[in-house]
C-alpha cells in the first residue's frame, strides 16, 4: 500500500497483480511524508516509511501491505481520500488464479502443506484470490477511481503518472519465477469466473476473452 501526499495518490495493493513491483517503482517518487508499507520479505529498491500511526488511542499501529481502500480511508481521513487519486490493479481471473496456485506450491513462504496440491484440487476447493472487497465499500460500490489492467500495466501505470505529474517506469520484476502452466478445462474456467463475478462487473473480464 502507498499513500503519496506529495503526488496525491493512493495505491491499493491487490494480490498476484505485480503489486510488489509497482510499490518498488513508485517508491522512487515518494516524498518524505508519504506512506509506504513494508514488503515481506524485503525487496531491494523499496524503503518502507511512515507506516506507523496513532489514529485512535495512544498505542502505535502499523499500516499493512494489503490494506483495503476502506481501511486506508480510515487512516488518511475521508477528505484526503476524496481528493486523492485512488487506484489498484486487476488481472484476468484464470491467469490470476494460476499465478496464485503457482505461489502456493513453489514459494518457500507459502508452500508449507501445499507441496502435493494439484491444480484440480486448487480449483475444487475454491479458495481464490478474489480482491473485490479491497476496492469496494460495504455496499459493493467502487472506492477507487481506476482499476488498471495487469495485461497492459506498464502503459496504464505510465498514464496515471503522467496525469498526476511525475514519471515512473515499471522496471522491477519482484517475486517472479514461480509460474506453473496448467491445463484449464471449460468447467474450471466457469468455476473461477463465477467466483470473480463481482469483480468482473468492474473489470469487464469475461470468458470469451480467453478464447
Order of alpha helices (4+ residues) and beta strands (2+ residues): beta-beta-alpha-beta-beta-beta-alpha-alpha-beta-alpha-alpha-beta-alpha-alpha-alpha
